[in-house]
Structures are given as C-alpha cells and as structure tokens.
Amino acid sequence: MTGSRQDPPVRILRVPVPAGEAPLESPEAWAVHGTVLLDHVVDAEIYGHDDLSLDAATVLGTMVREQDYERVTRYVAVADELPEASGASATPPPEAVVGRAIVRLPMKDNTHLGTAHVRVHPQWRGRGIGSALWEACLAEIRDAGRTVIIGDSDSGVEPPAGPDALEPPTGSGRFPRHDPGSVFALHRGFALEQVYRHSELELPVPVERLDALRSAARECATGYRVHVWRDEVPDERLGDLAVMETRMSTDAPSGDLVIEEDRWDAARVQEAHSALRERGRRFVLAAAEHVASGILAGFSMVSFAQDRPTVVDQEDTLVLREHRGHRLGMLVKVAVLDELANVNPQAVRVHTWNAEENDHMLAINVDLGFRPAGVGAEWQLRL
C-alpha cells in the first residue's frame, strides 16, 4: 500500500476463514476477532454504545453460511508496527486491525449488484487506509461483473435542514454532509438514494399501552388469527414465510436503489433460521394468518444473542400488500413483544430500522414507544 501519509506501514489482507472444531479459538481467527474489536470502537463513536456490534460467531457465520445465496468476503487493514506484531510473516494480533471492509455479492438474484462497507479506526483515518480497502472491494466487485455498488453509513444524529444536511431524492430524512461516511462516499462518486431511521424501544413496554394497541388492532383484524413461534417455524409455514421474505425486496420502500426481486423459498428460510441458532441467537416470530385462505398475510420477527440478552434486534416485518388496512402490522408486532417478555425477560431495548418514507411502519413504531436513535444512509454507485 502506498501513499503520502503511510507511516507506519499498513497491509490489506483478505480475512481467512478459520477451520476446525473450534474455529474461533484457532490462530487463523485473529482477523475475525480484530474486526469485532474495530466495530466496537466505531459503533461507540457513532452511537455512544456497542449494542449493534457483531460478535465473532456472527462475523464468521457470514463467511461460511448461506454462501449459495450471498457470497461474503471480508478484508482487514493491519498496522504492522504495533508492538505486538513481529513482522509481515507473523500472525497479527487482533489489535493490529485498524480498518475493515465487507463485500457482499448476491448469487441467485440481483446479480448486477455488489455491496461494500468500509470502516477505519478513528485514530487511523486520513492515512489512505479507507482508500486501500475500497480499492480491494472495487476490484472484487468489478471482477464479478457487477455494475452497481450499494453502500451504507450511519450517524447517531439526524441533522436539521440546512447546508450540512443531505437529502435523498425520496425527500424523506436527512444525513450529515460532513459525516466521515458521507465524505468517503461522495468523494468516490456515490449518490445518496435513501435515508432510514434507526429507532430504539425501551423495555418493558407499559402493559396498558400494549393492551390498548392490541385491542384496537384486533377490532380491525376480523378474519385473521395470530401464530407465535420461538426459534423454529413449522415446516408447513416456511413456504408462506418465503413469499413474504421475497416481497420484502419488492414491497418495502427502496428509493431509487437498483434492487430487483430477491426470491426466497422454504429451504432458504430454514437455512436462515438455522444460521441464527448456530450463532447462539434465539428468535421470536409472530405471523397473522388469513383464516379463509389459510395463508400467512403478515409477520414480524426479533432476535437476540443468548449471551447478550439485553439487546434485541428487530428483524423483518411485512404485511402483504393485498392484506393491508387491517392493522396486521401492529397486531404481529405486539404479539412479538408479548412473547419476548416471556422468552427473554432480561431484554432492555429493541433496535429497528425503517426507510424514512415508510410512514405506516414508522407510525406503528412510534405508537409502540420507539424513539429516534440516529439515521442511516444508503449510497449507490453505477459503474
């Protein structure tokens, strides 16, 4: 790697996939653990906490599971001069990772697309590390024949309207112009296409609030019934879930992002659920069944790590377009929170993300008690 400010030297390496019965304990896992340490630092800078940082099992899981659907490659920038490092031939310590990048290549649908996400340790910015990581990502995406790159960046604060605020073509939401992610993306020709809201819900939600919302939703949901599952979904329901996961790529707002239908089948849903369990995560999934037809018309799902039960991630929520207008979104989200309180009483907050133009889902979240916790940007580059 070259550059006017490359003192000390930094290497860009492809993250090896550790193997063996205990892969995360092997020497080859140094880069996996290094990316975890780096993400903790960057997330703390953005949010003031590390709730959203991935653990080592999840990082490894992205590189070995579901590769038939999405190929994931990770790169790290390694500072060789750190006292613990003993030269280019030695296995670096996790602390030597000062930057990381992720490339995702869809393998079934959206094969025109690649995604890239670059992060650099705050103390190592301005030395060309991000540029070198980006060049590794760009080369891989070009070699795969992809013509569109999508990236994202996050900020803990949405700026007020004004010269420091970038607005997407959707007209919804704002992102800081001088955020490091904005500067990096704009310099490389990316366009801001969409802003999404990051929201947090403090738990437990007051019982009287949930009771009122559940009652009002049920009045509008005549002809529907709710099913709730923990950690596993009956095989006969996987096909319906696959339909809804597919519709996530077509029915959820996506601004001007060049995204096509991402088709799911029952096997892919089962694989995704198995991957969660193998990473030590549990999930709660609630679905609304249209009684007359017997199909699932809407669903919502949350997950959490068993070794970190206080933090809950909201996964997908969707109501099929032809079944909207019956408060099913509220019904399944309340059902998830009801069950979550039983499954994981240690939970203290839920994190969720929604496109800023998704007024309906945002209104549901606000009624539940979610509060804005930041914004994210979706960037797009056409090659």
Secondary structure, 3 states (H helix, E strand, C coil): CCCCCCCCCEEEEECCCCCCCCHHHCHHHHHHHHHHHHHHHHHHHHHCCCCCCCCHHHHHHHHHCCCCCEEEEEEEEEECCCCCCCCCCCCCCHHHEEEEEEEEEECCCCCCEEEEEEEECHHHCCCCHHHHHHHHHHHHHHHCCCCEEEEEEEECCCCCCCCCEECCCCCCCCEECCCHHHHHHHHCCCEEEEEEEEEEEECCCCHHHHHHHHHHHHHHCCCEEEEEEECCCCHHHHHHHHHHHHHHHHHCCCCCCCCCCCCCCHHHHHHHHHHHHHCCEEEEEEEEEECCCCEEEEEEEEEEECCEEEEEEEEEEEECHHHCCCCHHHHHHHHHHHHHHHHCCCCCEEEEEEECCCHHHHHHHHHHCCEEEEEEEEEEEEC
